[in-house]
Amino acid sequence: MDTQTYFLKSTRLGFRCWTKEDLPLAQQLWGDPEVTRYFGGPFSEQQVLQKVEQEISRMSAHGIQYWPIHMLSDNEFAGCCGLRPYRSEDAIHELGFHLRPKYWGQGLGPEAARAVIDFAFETIQANGLAAGHHPENVNSKKVLERLGFIYTHDEYYAALQMSIPRYFLARP
């Protein structure tokens, strides 16, 4: 992949938009039971295709998505990180990230999230960011707290048929 296609970069990561040609990469991520165990996966090939199409549609409609992220050192696909609408009328988006297991424990989640947080506040003028995690996913909880998110409440998440902790980060 040509590094010029990245619209956003952090120290080690490049961000770009999903295309339909990315289905094999998306399958590596959302078809992986380790990656998806806390949000309803693993997903079938058809479900992964639907997720990619949803991200492409979200980008077209809202200018945001959970963007694919690649290592700048070798352009290898590391996962995704980005935004989706949460309370659009208030310019509050939801931050999320999913990393392939080989990239866990390297600080890439917080690095990717910081880049997206800066993009949200500086480029698209978000008023705030929301985030949530499965109650058993203590690593995501730690990342959100390190990033400055504050726990606000539990909220029912239909995809998991359970309440999950929700966090908020106000515009600086």
Salt bridges, closest charged atoms under 4 A:
ASP22 OD1 - ARG16 NH2 2.70
GLU53 OE2 - LYS20 NZ 3.49
GLU55 OE2 - ARG58 NH1 3.00
GLU76 OE2 - ARG100 NH1 3.66
GLU76 OE2 - LYS102 NZ 2.88
ASP90 OD2 - ARG87 NE 3.04
GLU94 OE1 - ARG84 NE 3.23
GLU94 OE2 - ARG166 NH1 3.02
GLU111 OE1 - ARG12 NE 2.65
GLU155 OE1 - HIS153 NE2 2.91
